């Protein structure tokens, strides 16, 4: 475990701004699902921008943006008191589902953005040229009985292939003989 704090106020502020802008933009284009699509996009941008995994910050920013949409939706222009009363009037189960979904979408978006940034910025190691020793892969070597079994299967396969080739040659030769007599 590291001694670094898990929550960064700077990352949270950035996530809150990007998620709020994304949520507002999403609502402008698609009325219902747009809030979640915008939350995902805003958290994705926050994940790209913040160096250390802003998953918690993205999730919390998603919750705040989701609650903001629920509070402001029916009471635009009515003031803070009406917004709080509106949140209190929502069924608690609906509110819980909305909060959980907002957190999940914000956290997923931040994770995906962070993952993409890591994939774009980290160097890819070149594989060693040549063959890989099986012991490097962590695979147990074959026992003698397993090697014998593999050899017997290969021999049987080779023999059946030879028999099939001979039969095919005989069949093609017979066809040629029939053509000669006609």
N, C-alpha and C positions, 0 to 999 in steps of 0.2 A: 504494500500500500504506500502511496505517496503522501507527503505532508502538505501537498498543494490543496487549496480550497476547491471544492467541487463546483461552487457557484461563483460566477464572475459578474459583478455589477455592470461592467463595461459591455461584456458580451450580452447581458440581459437587455441593456438599453438599446444596443444595436438590433437585437432580435425583436424587441418590442416595436421599434420603428419600422423595420422591414416587414414584419408580420402584419402590423396595422395597415401599412400601405398596400400590402398584397391583399389583405382581406377587403379593404375598401375598393380596390381595383377589381377584385373578383366579384364583389356584389354589384358593381356597375355593369358588368357584362352578363352574368348569370345570376338571377335573383336568389335561389335557394342554395344550390351546391357551390356557387361562386365563392361564398365565404370560406369554405373548406379548401377549395382549389387555390384561392388567394393566400390562405394561411400556409398551405403546403409550399407554394412558390416563395413567399416571403421568408419562411424558415429555411428553405433551400438556399436562398441568397445569404442568409445569416450564417449557415453552415459553410458556405464557400468563403465568407469573409473572415470568420473567427478561426484563429489557429488551433485552439484546444477545444475539442468536441463540445459544442454548445447545445447538447441535446436537452438538458434540463432547462436551460434558458429559453430555447425554442418552444418547448412544451408549455412553460409558464406564460410566455408571450402569446401562444395560441389560446390559452385559457382566458387571458385578459381580453384578447381581441374577440373571442367568442362571446364572452359575457357582455362586452361592449355592444356587439351586434344585437344580442337579446334585449339589452336594456334600452338601446336607442331605437330599435326597430319600430315598435308601435307608438313611441312617445317622442318622436322627433320634434324638437322645439318646445316641449312641455317642461323642461327643467330636470334637475337631478332628482328631486323628490318623486316626480312621476316615474322616472326610470327605476328608482329603488322599489317603488310600489309595484311596478310592472314585473320586476324580477321576483318579488315576493309572491305575486299572483301565479307564477308559472308552477306547474306540477313539479314537485321535488324530483320525481324519477326522470322527467324530461330534462330538468336542469342538470341532474347528475350525468345523464347520457351525453348531453351537449358538452359539459365540461370535460368528460373523459375523452370524447371524440376530438375536441379541440386540442387537448393535451397530446393525444396520440398523433394527430396530423402535424402539429408543430414539431414534436420530437422526431417523427419520421422525416420530415422535410429537412430539419437540421442535420440529422444523421446522413441522409443522402447527399446533401451539399458537402458535408465534411468528408464523406467517403470519396466523392468525385474530386475534391481538392487534393486529397492524399494520393489518389490515383494519377492525377495530372502532374504533381510536383515531385513524387518520389522517383528515384532512378530505378530502372529495371536491371537486375543483375543478369549478365550473360551466362548461360549454362556452360559448364566445362565441356570442352570438346572431347570426343572419344566416348567409349562406352562407360556405363555406370556399373560399379561393382554392386552386386545384389545385397551385400552386407550393408552398404550405405543406405539402402532403402528401408532397412528395418524388417526385412522379410527373412524368415528362417530358411536355411538351405534345404534342398530336397534330400530325403533319406534314400538309401540305396534301393529299397523296395519301390519307392515312388519313381525313381529313375528307370528301374527295370520295367515297371508298368508302362511308363511313357514310351520306352523303346519298343515294347511288344505291340502297343497300339499303332505306333508309326510303321512297324513292319507289316502289320495286318492291313493297314491302309495302303501301303505301297503294293502289297500282293494283290489286293482287290483292284487297285488301279491297273495293274499289269494284266489281270484277267479280263477286265473290261476292255482294255485296249486290244487284246488279242481277239476277243469276241467281236469287237467293232471291225477289226481288220478282216476277220473271216466273213462277216456279213457283207462288207463292201466288196470283198473278192467274189462272193457268191452272186452278188448283183451284177458284177461285171461279166461273170460267166454266163448268166442268163441273157445278158445283152448280146453276147457273142453268138449264141445259138439262134437268135431271132433273125 
